[in-house]
Amino acid sequence: MNISNLKILNKAETFLTEIARSKIVIQALLVGIISGLLVISFRVCITDLFTFISGSVKNFLSINNY
């Protein structure tokens, strides 16, 4: 192989390495965003569930007191 072919191969290797790194970064960002959304939705669901249970218990107790 001559020197120009080696330079082309080195540039191609560098380019492919950068693409691989950017894919890893994008995947990490997507995982972070998705897990953040799941945590937020889980927290909202749990809060709504406890609010519903609390209201149901209050209604049940107020109905049985009269």
mmCIF file of the N, C-alpha and C atoms, coordinates in Angstrom:
data_MODEL
# 
_entry.id   MODEL 
# 
loop_
_atom_site.group_PDB 
_atom_site.id 
_atom_site.type_symbol 
_atom_site.label_atom_id 
_atom_site.label_alt_id 
_atom_site.label_comp_id 
_atom_site.label_asym_id 
_atom_site.label_entity_id 
_atom_site.label_seq_id 
_atom_site.pdbx_PDB_ins_code 
_atom_site.Cartn_x 
_atom_site.Cartn_y 
_atom_site.Cartn_z 
_atom_site.occupancy 
_atom_site.B_iso_or_equiv 
_atom_site.pdbx_formal_charge 
_atom_site.auth_seq_id 
_atom_site.auth_comp_id 
_atom_site.auth_asym_id 
_atom_site.auth_atom_id 
_atom_site.pdbx_PDB_model_num 
ATOM 1   N N  . MET A 1 1  ? 0.847   -1.188 0.000  1.00 0.00 ? 1  MET A N  1 
ATOM 2   C CA . MET A 1 1  ? 0.000   0.000  0.000  1.00 0.00 ? 1  MET A CA 1 
ATOM 3   C C  . MET A 1 1  ? 0.882   1.236  0.000  1.00 0.00 ? 1  MET A C  1 
ATOM 4   N N  . ASN A 1 2  ? 0.431   2.212  -0.724 1.00 0.00 ? 2  ASN A N  1 
ATOM 5   C CA . ASN A 1 2  ? 1.203   3.448  -0.722 1.00 0.00 ? 2  ASN A CA 1 
ATOM 6   C C  . ASN A 1 2  ? 0.674   4.397  0.356  1.00 0.00 ? 2  ASN A C  1 
ATOM 7   N N  . ILE A 1 3  ? 1.347   5.502  0.499  1.00 0.00 ? 3  ILE A N  1 
ATOM 8   C CA . ILE A 1 3  ? 1.057   6.442  1.585  1.00 0.00 ? 3  ILE A CA 1 
ATOM 9   C C  . ILE A 1 3  ? -0.324  7.077  1.424  1.00 0.00 ? 3  ILE A C  1 
ATOM 10  N N  . SER A 1 4  ? -0.752  7.373  0.214  1.00 0.00 ? 4  SER A N  1 
ATOM 11  C CA . SER A 1 4  ? -2.063  8.009  0.020  1.00 0.00 ? 4  SER A CA 1 
ATOM 12  C C  . SER A 1 4  ? -3.197  7.069  0.430  1.00 0.00 ? 4  SER A C  1 
ATOM 13  N N  . ASN A 1 5  ? -3.039  5.781  0.160  1.00 0.00 ? 5  ASN A N  1 
ATOM 14  C CA . ASN A 1 5  ? -4.057  4.820  0.590  1.00 0.00 ? 5  ASN A CA 1 
ATOM 15  C C  . ASN A 1 5  ? -4.115  4.721  2.109  1.00 0.00 ? 5  ASN A C  1 
ATOM 16  N N  . LEU A 1 6  ? -2.962  4.767  2.766  1.00 0.00 ? 6  LEU A N  1 
ATOM 17  C CA . LEU A 1 6  ? -2.936  4.729  4.226  1.00 0.00 ? 6  LEU A CA 1 
ATOM 18  C C  . LEU A 1 6  ? -3.601  5.964  4.816  1.00 0.00 ? 6  LEU A C  1 
ATOM 19  N N  . LYS A 1 7  ? -3.370  7.123  4.200  1.00 0.00 ? 7  LYS A N  1 
ATOM 20  C CA . LYS A 1 7  ? -4.011  8.351  4.681  1.00 0.00 ? 7  LYS A CA 1 
ATOM 21  C C  . LYS A 1 7  ? -5.526  8.258  4.544  1.00 0.00 ? 7  LYS A C  1 
ATOM 22  N N  . ILE A 1 8  ? -5.975  7.722  3.424  1.00 0.00 ? 8  ILE A N  1 
ATOM 23  C CA . ILE A 1 8  ? -7.419  7.565  3.214  1.00 0.00 ? 8  ILE A CA 1 
ATOM 24  C C  . ILE A 1 8  ? -8.004  6.603  4.238  1.00 0.00 ? 8  ILE A C  1 
ATOM 25  N N  . LEU A 1 9  ? -7.305  5.503  4.497  1.00 0.00 ? 9  LEU A N  1 
ATOM 26  C CA . LEU A 1 9  ? -7.782  4.542  5.488  1.00 0.00 ? 9  LEU A CA 1 
ATOM 27  C C  . LEU A 1 9  ? -7.812  5.147  6.887  1.00 0.00 ? 9  LEU A C  1 
ATOM 28  N N  . ASN A 1 10 ? -6.800  5.945  7.228  1.00 0.00 ? 10 ASN A N  1 
ATOM 29  C CA . ASN A 1 10 ? -6.774  6.602  8.534  1.00 0.00 ? 10 ASN A CA 1 
ATOM 30  C C  . ASN A 1 10 ? -7.926  7.591  8.672  1.00 0.00 ? 10 ASN A C  1 
ATOM 31  N N  . LYS A 1 11 ? -8.202  8.345  7.606  1.00 0.00 ? 11 LYS A N  1 
ATOM 32  C CA . LYS A 1 11 ? -9.319  9.293  7.652  1.00 0.00 ? 11 LYS A CA 1 
ATOM 33  C C  . LYS A 1 11 ? -10.647 8.555  7.761  1.00 0.00 ? 11 LYS A C  1 
ATOM 34  N N  . ALA A 1 12 ? -10.773 7.454  7.042  1.00 0.00 ? 12 ALA A N  1 
ATOM 35  C CA . ALA A 1 12 ? -12.002 6.661  7.117  1.00 0.00 ? 12 ALA A CA 1 
ATOM 36  C C  . ALA A 1 12 ? -12.185 6.077  8.513  1.00 0.00 ? 12 ALA A C  1 
ATOM 37  N N  . GLU A 1 13 ? -11.092 5.606  9.095  1.00 0.00 ? 13 GLU A N  1 
ATOM 38  C CA . GLU A 1 13 ? -11.162 5.060  10.449 1.00 0.00 ? 13 GLU A CA 1 
ATOM 39  C C  . GLU A 1 13 ? -11.571 6.137  11.445 1.00 0.00 ? 13 GLU A C  1 
ATOM 40  N N  . THR A 1 14 ? -10.987 7.318  11.321 1.00 0.00 ? 14 THR A N  1 
ATOM 41  C CA . THR A 1 14 ? -11.338 8.429  12.205 1.00 0.00 ? 14 THR A CA 1 
ATOM 42  C C  . THR A 1 14 ? -12.809 8.800  12.043 1.00 0.00 ? 14 THR A C  1 
ATOM 43  N N  . PHE A 1 15 ? -13.267 8.864  10.801 1.00 0.00 ? 15 PHE A N  1 
ATOM 44  C CA . PHE A 1 15 ? -14.662 9.208  10.524 1.00 0.00 ? 15 PHE A CA 1 
ATOM 45  C C  . PHE A 1 15 ? -15.616 8.182  11.128 1.00 0.00 ? 15 PHE A C  1 
ATOM 46  N N  . LEU A 1 16 ? -15.320 6.906  10.946 1.00 0.00 ? 16 LEU A N  1 
ATOM 47  C CA . LEU A 1 16 ? -16.182 5.856  11.491 1.00 0.00 ? 16 LEU A CA 1 
ATOM 48  C C  . LEU A 1 16 ? -16.163 5.841  13.017 1.00 0.00 ? 16 LEU A C  1 
ATOM 49  N N  . THR A 1 17 ? -15.009 6.147  13.600 1.00 0.00 ? 17 THR A N  1 
ATOM 50  C CA . THR A 1 17 ? -14.911 6.223  15.056 1.00 0.00 ? 17 THR A CA 1 
ATOM 51  C C  . THR A 1 17 ? -15.780 7.350  15.593 1.00 0.00 ? 17 THR A C  1 
ATOM 52  N N  . GLU A 1 18 ? -15.766 8.492  14.921 1.00 0.00 ? 18 GLU A N  1 
ATOM 53  C CA . GLU A 1 18 ? -16.594 9.625  15.344 1.00 0.00 ? 18 GLU A CA 1 
ATOM 54  C C  . GLU A 1 18 ? -18.078 9.302  15.221 1.00 0.00 ? 18 GLU A C  1 
ATOM 55  N N  . ILE A 1 19 ? -18.447 8.599  14.166 1.00 0.00 ? 19 ILE A N  1 
ATOM 56  C CA . ILE A 1 19 ? -19.852 8.200  14.009 1.00 0.00 ? 19 ILE A CA 1 
ATOM 57  C C  . ILE A 1 19 ? -20.265 7.271  15.149 1.00 0.00 ? 19 ILE A C  1 
ATOM 58  N N  . ALA A 1 20 ? -19.403 6.323  15.483 1.00 0.00 ? 20 ALA A N  1 
ATOM 59  C CA . ALA A 1 20 ? -19.710 5.390  16.569 1.00 0.00 ? 20 ALA A CA 1 
ATOM 60  C C  . ALA A 1 20 ? -19.845 6.126  17.893 1.00 0.00 ? 20 ALA A C  1 
ATOM 61  N N  . ARG A 1 21 ? -18.969 7.082  18.143 1.00 0.00 ? 21 ARG A N  1 
ATOM 62  C CA . ARG A 1 21 ? -19.049 7.852  19.387 1.00 0.00 ? 21 ARG A CA 1 
ATOM 63  C C  . ARG A 1 21 ? -20.328 8.667  19.434 1.00 0.00 ? 21 ARG A C  1 
ATOM 64  N N  . SER A 1 22 ? -20.692 9.294  18.332 1.00 0.00 ? 22 SER A N  1 
ATOM 65  C CA . SER A 1 22 ? -21.904 10.111 18.332 1.00 0.00 ? 22 SER A CA 1 
ATOM 66  C C  . SER A 1 22 ? -23.145 9.245  18.528 1.00 0.00 ? 22 SER A C  1 
ATOM 67  N N  . LYS A 1 23 ? -23.146 8.026  17.988 1.00 0.00 ? 23 LYS A N  1 
ATOM 68  C CA . LYS A 1 23 ? -24.277 7.127  18.206 1.00 0.00 ? 23 LYS A CA 1 
ATOM 69  C C  . LYS A 1 23 ? -24.395 6.759  19.678 1.00 0.00 ? 23 LYS A C  1 
ATOM 70  N N  . ILE A 1 24 ? -23.265 6.524  20.322 1.00 0.00 ? 24 ILE A N  1 
ATOM 71  C CA . ILE A 1 24 ? -23.279 6.184  21.746 1.00 0.00 ? 24 ILE A CA 1 
ATOM 72  C C  . ILE A 1 24 ? -23.817 7.355  22.558 1.00 0.00 ? 24 ILE A C  1 
ATOM 73  N N  . VAL A 1 25 ? -23.400 8.563  22.215 1.00 0.00 ? 25 VAL A N  1 
ATOM 74  C CA . VAL A 1 25 ? -23.874 9.749  22.929 1.00 0.00 ? 25 VAL A CA 1 
ATOM 75  C C  . VAL A 1 25 ? -25.376 9.925  22.718 1.00 0.00 ? 25 VAL A C  1 
ATOM 76  N N  . ILE A 1 26 ? -25.836 9.759  21.494 1.00 0.00 ? 26 ILE A N  1 
ATOM 77  C CA . ILE A 1 26 ? -27.266 9.892  21.205 1.00 0.00 ? 26 ILE A CA 1 
ATOM 78  C C  . ILE A 1 26 ? -28.066 8.828  21.951 1.00 0.00 ? 26 ILE A C  1 
ATOM 79  N N  . GLN A 1 27 ? -27.567 7.609  21.984 1.00 0.00 ? 27 GLN A N  1 
ATOM 80  C CA . GLN A 1 27 ? -28.257 6.550  22.721 1.00 0.00 ? 27 GLN A CA 1 
ATOM 81  C C  . GLN A 1 27 ? -28.316 6.867  24.207 1.00 0.00 ? 27 GLN A C  1 
ATOM 82  N N  . ALA A 1 28 ? -27.229 7.384  24.756 1.00 0.00 ? 28 ALA A N  1 
ATOM 83  C CA . ALA A 1 28 ? -27.212 7.733  26.177 1.00 0.00 ? 28 ALA A CA 1 
ATOM 84  C C  . ALA A 1 28 ? -28.212 8.848  26.469 1.00 0.00 ? 28 ALA A C  1 
ATOM 85  N N  . LEU A 1 29 ? -28.284 9.840  25.594 1.00 0.00 ? 29 LEU A N  1 
ATOM 86  C CA . LEU A 1 29 ? -29.253 10.921 25.782 1.00 0.00 ? 29 LEU A CA 1 
ATOM 87  C C  . LEU A 1 29 ? -30.685 10.403 25.710 1.00 0.00 ? 29 LEU A C  1 
ATOM 88  N N  . LEU A 1 30 ? -30.952 9.534  24.752 1.00 0.00 ? 30 LEU A N  1 
ATOM 89  C CA . LEU A 1 30 ? -32.304 8.982  24.636 1.00 0.00 ? 30 LEU A CA 1 
ATOM 90  C C  . LEU A 1 30 ? -32.682 8.147  25.854 1.00 0.00 ? 30 LEU A C  1 
ATOM 91  N N  . VAL A 1 31 ? -31.751 7.362  26.349 1.00 0.00 ? 31 VAL A N  1 
ATOM 92  C CA . VAL A 1 31 ? -32.021 6.564  27.550 1.00 0.00 ? 31 VAL A CA 1 
ATOM 93  C C  . VAL A 1 31 ? -32.306 7.482  28.734 1.00 0.00 ? 31 VAL A C  1 
ATOM 94  N N  . GLY A 1 32 ? -31.538 8.552  28.867 1.00 0.00 ? 32 GLY A N  1 
ATOM 95  C CA . GLY A 1 32 ? -31.768 9.504  29.952 1.00 0.00 ? 32 GLY A CA 1 
ATOM 96  C C  . GLY A 1 32 ? -33.122 10.173 29.859 1.00 0.00 ? 32 GLY A C  1 
ATOM 97  N N  . ILE A 1 33 ? -33.490 10.588 28.661 1.00 0.00 ? 33 ILE A N  1 
ATOM 98  C CA . ILE A 1 33 ? -34.785 11.251 28.474 1.00 0.00 ? 33 ILE A CA 1 
ATOM 99  C C  . ILE A 1 33 ? -35.937 10.292 28.756 1.00 0.00 ? 33 ILE A C  1 
ATOM 100 N N  . ILE A 1 34 ? -35.844 9.084  28.228 1.00 0.00 ? 34 ILE A N  1 
ATOM 101 C CA . ILE A 1 34 ? -36.922 8.108  28.426 1.00 0.00 ? 34 ILE A CA 1 
ATOM 102 C C  . ILE A 1 34 ? -37.054 7.725  29.894 1.00 0.00 ? 34 ILE A C  1 
ATOM 103 N N  . SER A 1 35 ? -35.936 7.492  30.565 1.00 0.00 ? 35 SER A N  1 
ATOM 104 C CA . SER A 1 35 ? -36.022 7.120  31.979 1.00 0.00 ? 35 SER A CA 1 
ATOM 105 C C  . SER A 1 35 ? -36.542 8.281  32.819 1.00 0.00 ? 35 SER A C  1 
ATOM 106 N N  . GLY A 1 36 ? -36.169 9.511  32.464 1.00 0.00 ? 36 GLY A N  1 
ATOM 107 C CA . GLY A 1 36 ? -36.709 10.678 33.165 1.00 0.00 ? 36 GLY A CA 1 
ATOM 108 C C  . GLY A 1 36 ? -38.212 10.788 33.001 1.00 0.00 ? 36 GLY A C  1 
ATOM 109 N N  . LEU A 1 37 ? -38.697 10.573 31.786 1.00 0.00 ? 37 LEU A N  1 
ATOM 110 C CA . LEU A 1 37 ? -40.141 10.616 31.549 1.00 0.00 ? 37 LEU A CA 1 
ATOM 111 C C  . LEU A 1 37 ? -40.873 9.513  32.304 1.00 0.00 ? 37 LEU A C  1 
ATOM 112 N N  . LEU A 1 38 ? -40.263 8.338  32.369 1.00 0.00 ? 38 LEU A N  1 
ATOM 113 C CA . LEU A 1 38 ? -40.884 7.243  33.117 1.00 0.00 ? 38 LEU A CA 1 
ATOM 114 C C  . LEU A 1 38 ? -40.954 7.549  34.610 1.00 0.00 ? 38 LEU A C  1 
ATOM 115 N N  . VAL A 1 39 ? -39.907 8.147  35.148 1.00 0.00 ? 39 VAL A N  1 
ATOM 116 C CA . VAL A 1 39 ? -39.902 8.507  36.570 1.00 0.00 ? 39 VAL A CA 1 
ATOM 117 C C  . VAL A 1 39 ? -40.980 9.545  36.852 1.00 0.00 ? 39 VAL A C  1 
ATOM 118 N N  . ILE A 1 40 ? -41.082 10.546 35.988 1.00 0.00 ? 40 ILE A N  1 
ATOM 119 C CA . ILE A 1 40 ? -42.087 11.594 36.188 1.00 0.00 ? 40 ILE A CA 1 
ATOM 120 C C  . ILE A 1 40 ? -43.495 11.013 36.099 1.00 0.00 ? 40 ILE A C  1 
ATOM 121 N N  . SER A 1 41 ? -43.748 10.191 35.097 1.00 0.00 ? 41 SER A N  1 
ATOM 122 C CA . SER A 1 41 ? -45.093 9.615  34.952 1.00 0.00 ? 41 SER A CA 1 
ATOM 123 C C  . SER A 1 41 ? -45.419 8.676  36.110 1.00 0.00 ? 41 SER A C  1 
ATOM 124 N N  . PHE A 1 42 ? -44.441 7.922  36.580 1.00 0.00 ? 42 PHE A N  1 
ATOM 125 C CA . PHE A 1 42 ? -44.670 7.039  37.726 1.00 0.00 ? 42 PHE A CA 1 
ATOM 126 C C  . PHE A 1 42 ? -45.016 7.855  38.963 1.00 0.00 ? 42 PHE A C  1 
ATOM 127 N N  . ARG A 1 43 ? -44.289 8.948  39.167 1.00 0.00 ? 43 ARG A N  1 
ATOM 128 C CA . ARG A 1 43 ? -44.549 9.799  40.335 1.00 0.00 ? 43 ARG A CA 1 
ATOM 129 C C  . ARG A 1 43 ? -45.945 10.410 40.265 1.00 0.00 ? 43 ARG A C  1 
ATOM 130 N N  . VAL A 1 44 ? -46.339 10.873 39.087 1.00 0.00 ? 44 VAL A N  1 
ATOM 131 C CA . VAL A 1 44 ? -47.675 11.452 38.921 1.00 0.00 ? 44 VAL A CA 1 
ATOM 132 C C  . VAL A 1 44 ? -48.746 10.396 39.174 1.00 0.00 ? 44 VAL A C  1 
ATOM 133 N N  . CYS A 1 45 ? -48.542 9.193  38.653 1.00 0.00 ? 45 CYS A N  1 
ATOM 134 C CA . CYS A 1 45 ? -49.521 8.116  38.854 1.00 0.00 ? 45 CYS A CA 1 
ATOM 135 C C  . CYS A 1 45 ? -49.649 7.750  40.324 1.00 0.00 ? 45 CYS A C  1 
ATOM 136 N N  . ILE A 1 46 ? -48.539 7.660  41.020 1.00 0.00 ? 46 ILE A N  1 
ATOM 137 C CA . ILE A 1 46 ? -48.576 7.315  42.445 1.00 0.00 ? 46 ILE A CA 1 
ATOM 138 C C  . ILE A 1 46 ? -49.273 8.415  43.234 1.00 0.00 ? 46 ILE A C  1 
ATOM 139 N N  . THR A 1 47 ? -48.984 9.683  42.923 1.00 0.00 ? 47 THR A N  1 
ATOM 140 C CA . THR A 1 47 ? -49.626 10.799 43.608 1.00 0.00 ? 47 THR A CA 1 
ATOM 141 C C  . THR A 1 47 ? -51.132 10.772 43.371 1.00 0.00 ? 47 THR A C  1 
ATOM 142 N N  . ASP A 1 48 ? -51.544 10.556 42.125 1.00 0.00 ? 48 ASP A N  1 
ATOM 143 C CA . ASP A 1 48 ? -52.974 10.475 41.815 1.00 0.00 ? 48 ASP A CA 1 
ATOM 144 C C  . ASP A 1 48 ? -53.626 9.289  42.517 1.00 0.00 ? 48 ASP A C  1 
ATOM 145 N N  . LEU A 1 49 ? -52.930 8.176  42.589 1.00 0.00 ? 49 LEU A N  1 
ATOM 146 C CA . LEU A 1 49 ? -53.475 6.999  43.262 1.00 0.00 ? 49 LEU A CA 1 
ATOM 147 C C  . LEU A 1 49 ? -53.703 7.279  44.741 1.00 0.00 ? 49 LEU A C  1 
ATOM 148 N N  . PHE A 1 50 ? -52.726 7.877  45.416 1.00 0.00 ? 50 PHE A N  1 
ATOM 149 C CA . PHE A 1 50 ? -52.893 8.186  46.833 1.00 0.00 ? 50 PHE A CA 1 
ATOM 150 C C  . PHE A 1 50 ? -53.983 9.223  47.051 1.00 0.00 ? 50 PHE A C  1 
ATOM 151 N N  . THR A 1 51 ? -54.108 10.194 46.151 1.00 0.00 ? 51 THR A N  1 
ATOM 152 C CA . THR A 1 51 ? -55.176 11.186 46.256 1.00 0.00 ? 51 THR A CA 1 
ATOM 153 C C  . THR A 1 51 ? -56.539 10.513 46.114 1.00 0.00 ? 51 THR A C  1 
ATOM 154 N N  . PHE A 1 52 ? -56.660 9.607  45.160 1.00 0.00 ? 52 PHE A N  1 
ATOM 155 C CA . PHE A 1 52 ? -57.913 8.875  44.958 1.00 0.00 ? 52 PHE A CA 1 
ATOM 156 C C  . PHE A 1 52 ? -58.258 8.025  46.177 1.00 0.00 ? 52 PHE A C  1 
ATOM 157 N N  . ILE A 1 53 ? -57.271 7.304  46.705 1.00 0.00 ? 53 ILE A N  1 
ATOM 158 C CA . ILE A 1 53 ? -57.516 6.450  47.874 1.00 0.00 ? 53 ILE A CA 1 
ATOM 159 C C  . ILE A 1 53 ? -57.904 7.298  49.073 1.00 0.00 ? 53 ILE A C  1 
ATOM 160 N N  . SER A 1 54 ? -57.222 8.419  49.258 1.00 0.00 ? 54 SER A N  1 
ATOM 161 C CA . SER A 1 54 ? -57.532 9.300  50.381 1.00 0.00 ? 54 SER A CA 1 
ATOM 162 C C  . SER A 1 54 ? -58.953 9.837  50.273 1.00 0.00 ? 54 SER A C  1 
ATOM 163 N N  . GLY A 1 55 ? -59.336 10.274 49.078 1.00 0.00 ? 55 GLY A N  1 
ATOM 164 C CA . GLY A 1 55 ? -60.700 10.770 48.875 1.00 0.00 ? 55 GLY A CA 1 
ATOM 165 C C  . GLY A 1 55 ? -61.733 9.681  49.078 1.00 0.00 ? 55 GLY A C  1 
ATOM 166 N N  . SER A 1 56 ? -61.437 8.477  48.619 1.00 0.00 ? 56 SER A N  1 
ATOM 167 C CA . SER A 1 56 ? -62.375 7.360  48.785 1.00 0.00 ? 56 SER A CA 1 
ATOM 168 C C  . SER A 1 56 ? -62.548 7.002  50.254 1.00 0.00 ? 56 SER A C  1 
ATOM 169 N N  . VAL A 1 57 ? -61.456 7.003  50.992 1.00 0.00 ? 57 VAL A N  1 
ATOM 170 C CA . VAL A 1 57 ? -61.530 6.685  52.424 1.00 0.00 ? 57 VAL A CA 1 
ATOM 171 C C  . VAL A 1 57 ? -62.316 7.766  53.151 1.00 0.00 ? 57 VAL A C  1 
ATOM 172 N N  . LYS A 1 58 ? -62.091 9.033  52.816 1.00 0.00 ? 58 LYS A N  1 
ATOM 173 C CA . LYS A 1 58 ? -62.837 10.129 53.458 1.00 0.00 ? 58 LYS A CA 1 
ATOM 174 C C  . LYS A 1 58 ? -64.325 10.009 53.150 1.00 0.00 ? 58 LYS A C  1 
ATOM 175 N N  . ASN A 1 59 ? -64.664 9.724  51.890 1.00 0.00 ? 59 ASN A N  1 
ATOM 176 C CA . ASN A 1 59 ? -66.075 9.558  51.533 1.00 0.00 ? 59 ASN A CA 1 
ATOM 177 C C  . ASN A 1 59 ? -66.694 8.368  52.253 1.00 0.00 ? 59 ASN A C  1 
ATOM 178 N N  . PHE A 1 60 ? -65.965 7.281  52.336 1.00 0.00 ? 60 PHE A N  1 
ATOM 179 C CA . PHE A 1 60 ? -66.471 6.093  53.013 1.00 0.00 ? 60 PHE A CA 1 
ATOM 180 C C  . PHE A 1 60 ? -66.718 6.375  54.490 1.00 0.00 ? 60 PHE A C  1 
ATOM 181 N N  . LEU A 1 61 ? -65.777 7.070  55.131 1.00 0.00 ? 61 LEU A N  1 
ATOM 182 C CA . LEU A 1 61 ? -65.921 7.368  56.552 1.00 0.00 ? 61 LEU A CA 1 
ATOM 183 C C  . LEU A 1 61 ? -67.043 8.366  56.788 1.00 0.00 ? 61 LEU A C  1 
ATOM 184 N N  . SER A 1 62 ? -67.197 9.352  55.902 1.00 0.00 ? 62 SER A N  1 
ATOM 185 C CA . SER A 1 62 ? -68.263 10.343 56.098 1.00 0.00 ? 62 SER A CA 1 
ATOM 186 C C  . SER A 1 62 ? -69.635 9.722  55.860 1.00 0.00 ? 62 SER A C  1 
ATOM 187 N N  . ILE A 1 63 ? -69.752 8.771  54.956 1.00 0.00 ? 63 ILE A N  1 
ATOM 188 C CA . ILE A 1 63 ? -71.034 8.096  54.716 1.00 0.00 ? 63 ILE A CA 1 
ATOM 189 C C  . ILE A 1 63 ? -71.393 7.221  55.914 1.00 0.00 ? 63 ILE A C  1 
ATOM 190 N N  . ASN A 1 64 ? -70.427 6.550  56.487 1.00 0.00 ? 64 ASN A N  1 
ATOM 191 C CA . ASN A 1 64 ? -70.697 5.646  57.606 1.00 0.00 ? 64 ASN A CA 1 
ATOM 192 C C  . ASN A 1 64 ? -70.924 6.382  58.915 1.00 0.00 ? 64 ASN A C  1 
ATOM 193 N N  . ASN A 1 65 ? -70.523 7.651  59.022 1.00 0.00 ? 65 ASN A N  1 
ATOM 194 C CA . ASN A 1 65 ? -70.736 8.409  60.256 1.00 0.00 ? 65 ASN A CA 1 
ATOM 195 C C  . ASN A 1 65 ? -72.182 8.854  60.393 1.00 0.00 ? 65 ASN A C  1 
ATOM 196 N N  . TYR A 1 66 ? -72.925 8.950  59.301 1.00 0.00 ? 66 TYR A N  1 
ATOM 197 C CA . TYR A 1 66 ? -74.307 9.445  59.369 1.00 0.00 ? 66 TYR A CA 1 
ATOM 198 C C  . TYR A 1 66 ? -75.297 8.342  59.317 1.00 0.00 ? 66 TYR A C  1 
# 
